[in-house]
C-alpha cells in the first residue's frame, strides 16, 4: 500500500516551491498559486522579509499578478453588502425621523 504524505500548511508549501522559483513545472506553479491564495498577511510579511524568499516572492507576485488577484465576484459581493448596509441605515434614519 502506498503511503501518502500529509498536506503541508500553505506557508510551508509556498516556501518550498518559492525556494525553487522560477524553475517549477506547470503543476508546481499551480500548487504555488493555490498556496499563495491561502497565505495569511503574517505569512506573507515573514516570507517577504526573508533574504532568500523575499525577492522570489516579489518576482512571482509580479509575474503572476492576474492569477493571484481576487475574482471580481468577491468585490461585487462586498459592494452589494455595503449598498444594503447603507440602505438599511437610510431606512432606519427615515423611520426614526417620522
N, CA, C and O of each residue as an XYZ file, in Angstrom:
392
protein
N       0.844     -1.181      0.000
C       0.000      0.000      0.000
C       0.892      1.248      0.000
O       1.896      1.313      0.710
N       0.505      2.219     -0.802
C       1.282      3.447     -0.933
C       0.935      4.402      0.200
O      -0.238      4.640      0.487
N       1.968      4.949      0.842
C       1.721      5.923      1.896
C       1.674      7.304      1.294
O       2.502      7.669      0.459
N       0.710      8.051      1.723
C       0.527      9.421      1.237
C       1.119     10.371      2.251
O       0.878     10.236      3.451
N       1.898     11.339      1.773
C       2.459     12.318      2.697
C       1.379     13.310      3.089
O       0.542     13.664      2.259
N       1.379     13.763      4.324
C       0.361     14.727      4.748
C       0.524     16.047      4.004
O       1.629     16.429      3.618
N      -0.596     16.733      3.812
C      -0.567     18.024      3.142
C       0.183     19.031      4.013
O      -0.023     19.108      5.224
N       1.040     19.786      3.374
C       1.790     20.832      4.075
C       0.905     22.045      4.287
O       0.022     22.316      3.474
N       1.130     22.782      5.372
C       0.435     24.068      5.507
C       0.826     24.970      4.338
O       1.887     24.793      3.739
N      -0.017     25.917      4.024
C       0.199     26.785      2.866
C       1.557     27.473      2.915
O       2.236     27.561      1.892
N       1.965     27.960      4.079
C       3.227     28.697      4.149
C       4.416     27.783      3.881
O       5.377     28.194      3.231
N       4.363     26.547      4.375
C       5.465     25.617      4.140
C       5.524     25.198      2.673
O       6.601     25.118      2.083
N       4.369     24.938      2.102
C       4.323     24.558      0.692
C       4.809     25.722     -0.182
O       5.592     25.523     -1.111
N       4.340     26.930      0.122
C       4.749     28.102     -0.657
C       6.248     28.339     -0.512
O       6.918     28.628     -1.502
N       6.783     28.224      0.688
C       8.212     28.453      0.903
C       9.044     27.418      0.156
O      10.067     27.754     -0.440
N       8.613     26.173      0.187
C       9.336     25.117     -0.523
C       9.348     25.380     -2.025
O      10.387     25.259     -2.675
N       8.199     25.738     -2.567
C       8.115     25.985     -4.003
C       8.827     27.278     -4.395
O       9.479     27.339     -5.437
N       8.701     28.314     -3.557
C       9.375     29.576     -3.859
C      10.888     29.432     -3.835
O      11.582     30.137     -4.568
N      11.407     28.549     -3.021
C      12.859     28.369     -2.954
C      13.419     27.884     -4.284
O      14.613     28.029     -4.546
N      12.562     27.308     -5.127
C      12.990     26.834     -6.442
C      12.453     27.680     -7.587
O      12.767     27.412     -8.747
N      11.648     28.699     -7.286
C      11.060     29.538     -8.329
C      12.153     30.306     -9.052
O      13.047     30.818     -8.377
N      12.151     30.424    -10.348
C      11.134     30.105    -11.350
C      11.275     28.718    -11.981
O      10.607     28.434    -12.975
N      12.108     27.868    -11.440
C      12.323     26.530    -12.000
C      11.279     25.551    -11.491
O      11.605     24.596    -10.786
N      10.020     25.790    -11.851
C       8.907     24.948    -11.423
C       8.193     24.380    -12.643
O       8.159     24.999    -13.706
N       7.627     23.199    -12.470
C       6.780     22.638    -13.515
C       5.428     23.352    -13.481
O       5.140     24.107    -12.552
N       4.620     23.112    -14.481
C       3.290     23.738    -14.519
C       2.446     23.316    -13.316
O       1.702     24.125    -12.763
N       2.561     22.073    -12.919
C       1.797     21.582    -11.760
C       2.280     22.253    -10.487
O       1.472     22.652     -9.649
N       3.588     22.380    -10.335
C       4.129     23.047     -9.150
C       3.752     24.524     -9.136
O       3.477     25.087     -8.076
N       3.739     25.145    -10.298
C       3.329     26.548    -10.375
C       1.871     26.703     -9.946
O       1.532     27.638     -9.221
N       1.014     25.794    -10.390
C      -0.396     25.827     -9.974
C      -0.513     25.615     -8.465
O      -1.327     26.268     -7.812
N       0.288     24.713     -7.910
C       0.275     24.494     -6.459
C       0.733     25.746     -5.719
O       0.182     26.080     -4.671
N       1.739     26.442     -6.257
C       2.228     27.671     -5.622
C       1.166     28.768     -5.662
O       0.983     29.494     -4.685
N       0.476     28.886     -6.778
C      -0.606     29.877     -6.876
C      -1.691     29.570     -5.851
O      -2.174     30.480     -5.175
N      -2.080     28.309     -5.724
C      -3.109     27.935     -4.738
C      -2.625     28.162     -3.313
O      -3.389     28.626     -2.467
N      -1.370     27.841     -3.038
C      -0.826     28.056     -1.690
C      -0.761     29.552     -1.387
O      -1.046     29.974     -0.266
N      -0.389     30.347     -2.379
C      -0.295     31.804     -2.193
C      -1.646     32.386     -1.792
O      -1.708     33.285     -0.953
N      -2.709     31.890     -2.373
C      -4.060     32.385     -2.057
C      -4.457     32.091     -0.613
O      -5.299     32.790     -0.050
N      -3.863     31.072     -0.014
C      -4.213     30.682      1.362
C      -3.293     31.306      2.410
O      -3.494     31.092      3.605
N      -2.293     32.067      1.988
C      -1.351     32.656      2.939
C      -1.995     33.789      3.728
O      -2.763     34.582      3.185
N      -1.676     33.852      5.002
C      -2.141     34.963      5.823
C      -1.233     36.163      5.593
O      -0.167     36.036      4.991
N      -1.650     37.308      6.067
C      -0.830     38.519      5.942
C       0.487     38.351      6.698
O       1.528     38.827      6.245
N       0.445     37.684      7.836
C       1.662     37.451      8.607
C       2.625     36.549      7.841
O       3.825     36.820      7.792
N       2.104     35.481      7.246
C       2.948     34.592      6.451
C       3.608     35.349      5.298
O       4.795     35.172      5.024
N       2.824     36.193      4.630
C       3.361     36.981      3.519
C       4.476     37.906      4.019
O       5.530     38.002      3.391
N       4.248     38.577      5.135
C       5.243     39.509      5.674
C       6.526     38.773      6.056
O       7.626     39.259      5.789
N       6.389     37.613      6.673
C       7.576     36.849      7.060
C       8.356     36.365      5.841
O       9.586     36.375      5.840
N       7.642     35.948      4.818
C       8.314     35.475      3.612
C       8.973     36.634      2.863
O      10.068     36.479      2.322
N       8.317     37.786      2.828
C       8.901     38.946      2.158
C      10.149     39.442      2.878
O      11.060     39.976      2.247
N      10.193     39.269      4.194
C      11.354     39.730      4.952
C      12.525     38.751      4.891
O      13.641     39.097      5.278
N      12.284     37.553      4.414
C      13.336     36.547      4.275
C      14.248     36.935      3.106
O      13.761     37.245      2.019
N      15.560     36.920      3.323
C      16.504     37.357      2.293
C      16.458     36.494      1.039
O      16.659     36.998     -0.066
N      16.198     35.210      1.195
C      16.154     34.305      0.038
C      14.774     34.303     -0.617
O      14.665     34.373     -1.842
N      13.723     34.222      0.198
C      12.375     34.093     -0.352
C      11.770     35.413     -0.793
O      10.960     35.431     -1.721
N      12.137     36.518     -0.158
C      11.547     37.812     -0.467
C      11.632     38.192     -1.938
O      10.607     38.490     -2.551
N      12.827     38.190     -2.517
C      12.924     38.544     -3.939
C      12.178     37.571     -4.844
O      11.602     37.973     -5.855
N      12.190     36.301     -4.483
C      11.470     35.298     -5.296
C       9.964     35.504     -5.202
O       9.250     35.387     -6.197
N       9.484     35.813     -3.996
C       8.055     36.063     -3.820
C       7.639     37.324     -4.576
O       6.580     37.359     -5.203
N       8.468     38.345     -4.513
C       8.163     39.579     -5.241
C       8.105     39.312     -6.744
O       7.185     39.776     -7.418
N       9.068     38.576     -7.271
C       9.080     38.248     -8.699
C       7.872     37.406     -9.080
O       7.223     37.660    -10.095
N       7.572     36.396     -8.257
C       6.417     35.538     -8.515
C       5.131     36.364     -8.533
O       4.301     36.202     -9.427
N       4.968     37.237     -7.559
C       3.758     38.064     -7.481
C       3.635     38.978     -8.690
O       2.537     39.164     -9.213
N       4.744     39.550     -9.141
C       4.714     40.442    -10.294
C       4.401     39.682    -11.583
O       3.658     40.173    -12.433
N       4.964     38.496    -11.724
C       4.789     37.731    -12.957
C       3.437     37.034    -13.052
O       2.993     36.694    -14.149
N       2.785     36.819    -11.929
C       1.516     36.076    -11.925
C       0.393     36.877    -11.260
O      -0.519     36.304    -10.663
N       0.467     38.179    -11.367
C      -0.497     39.066    -10.719
C      -1.942     38.726    -11.092
O      -2.814     38.698    -10.223
N      -2.198     38.470    -12.364
C      -3.583     38.208    -12.787
C      -4.127     36.911    -12.187
O      -5.322     36.820    -11.907
N      -3.279     35.916    -11.987
C      -3.730     34.654    -11.395
C      -3.929     34.782     -9.888
O      -4.682     34.008     -9.296
N      -3.267     35.743     -9.268
C      -3.346     35.904     -7.812
C      -4.440     36.861     -7.380
O      -4.849     36.863     -6.219
N      -4.907     37.662     -8.300
C      -5.924     38.666     -7.989
C      -7.252     37.989     -7.633
O      -7.606     36.966     -8.219
N      -7.968     38.549     -6.694
C      -9.279     38.009     -6.307
C     -10.268     38.191     -7.458
O     -10.239     39.211     -8.147
N     -11.143     37.206     -7.669
C     -12.133     37.341     -8.743
C     -13.081     38.515     -8.489
O     -13.323     38.892     -7.343
N     -13.606     39.079     -9.556
C     -14.496     40.232     -9.462
C     -15.720     39.935     -8.597
O     -16.227     40.826     -7.917
N     -16.194     38.698     -8.619
C     -17.406     38.375     -7.852
C     -17.200     38.621     -6.353
O     -18.159     38.934     -5.648
N     -15.963     38.483     -5.854
C     -15.702     38.777     -4.439
C     -15.914     40.259     -4.158
O     -16.494     40.630     -3.137
N     -15.442     41.096     -5.067
C     -15.636     42.533     -4.905
C     -17.107     42.900     -5.079
O     -17.619     43.763     -4.367
N     -17.782     42.253     -6.016
C     -19.190     42.538     -6.266
C     -20.019     42.222     -5.018
O     -20.912     42.986     -4.652
N     -19.721     41.104     -4.375
C     -20.452     40.741     -3.157
C     -20.221     41.786     -2.063
O     -21.147     42.132     -1.330
N     -19.006     42.280     -1.953
C     -18.710     43.307     -0.957
C     -19.470     44.600     -1.253
O     -19.981     45.241     -0.335
N     -19.546     44.983     -2.517
C     -20.270     46.198     -2.909
C     -21.755     46.054     -2.621
O     -22.384     46.990     -2.127
N     -22.326     44.886     -2.924
C     -23.749     44.652     -2.650
C     -24.006     44.725     -1.143
O     -24.986     45.327     -0.706
N     -23.128     44.116     -0.359
C     -23.278     44.145      1.094
C     -23.216     45.585      1.616
O     -24.013     45.971      2.471
N     -22.278     46.370      1.109
C     -22.150     47.770      1.540
C     -23.385     48.580      1.145
O     -23.863     49.405      1.924
N     -23.898     48.347     -0.056
C     -25.091     49.065     -0.515
C     -26.303     48.713      0.360
O     -27.105     49.586      0.693
N     -26.429     47.448      0.726
C     -27.532     47.045      1.607
C     -27.395     47.686      2.985
O     -28.393     48.091      3.580
N     -26.187     47.779      3.487
C     -25.964     48.407      4.791
C     -26.327     49.887      4.746
O     -26.968     50.396      5.666
N     -25.929     50.575      3.696
C     -26.259     51.998      3.552
C     -27.778     52.166      3.440
O     -28.346     53.077      4.042
N     -28.432     51.294      2.674
C     -29.888     51.372      2.529
C     -30.579     51.130      3.867
O     -31.563     51.801      4.180
N     -30.085     50.192      4.655
C     -30.679     49.908      5.959
C     -30.522     51.099      6.910
O     -31.451     51.441      7.641
N     -29.354     51.720      6.894
C     -29.129     52.894      7.747
C     -30.029     54.043      7.309
O     -30.605     54.731      8.152
N     -30.156     54.259      6.003
C     -31.029     55.327      5.497
C     -32.483     55.059      5.863
O     -33.207     55.979      6.244
N     -32.914     53.804      5.750
C     -34.288     53.459      6.112
C     -34.512     53.683      7.612
O     -35.552     54.211      8.006
N     -33.555     53.289      8.444
C     -33.685     53.465      9.880
C     -33.720     54.944     10.251
O     -34.488     55.349     11.123
N     -32.895     55.745      9.596
C     -32.896     57.177      9.863
C     -34.206     57.809      9.431
O     -34.729     58.680     10.126
N     -34.740     57.388      8.303
C     -36.031     57.904      7.800
C     -37.166     57.494      8.725
O     -38.073     58.282      8.997
N     -37.112     56.254      9.207
C     -38.169     55.768     10.111
C     -38.109     56.497     11.457
O     -39.145     56.778     12.059
N     -36.896     56.801     11.927
C     -36.733     57.490     13.204
C     -37.193     58.954     13.094
O     -37.698     59.514     14.067
N     -37.025     59.566     11.939
C     -37.401     60.952     11.744
C     -38.906     61.111     11.617
O     -39.440     62.189     11.878
N     -39.592     60.054     11.220
C     -41.043     60.153     11.002
C     -41.844     60.077     12.262
O     -43.072     60.148     12.218
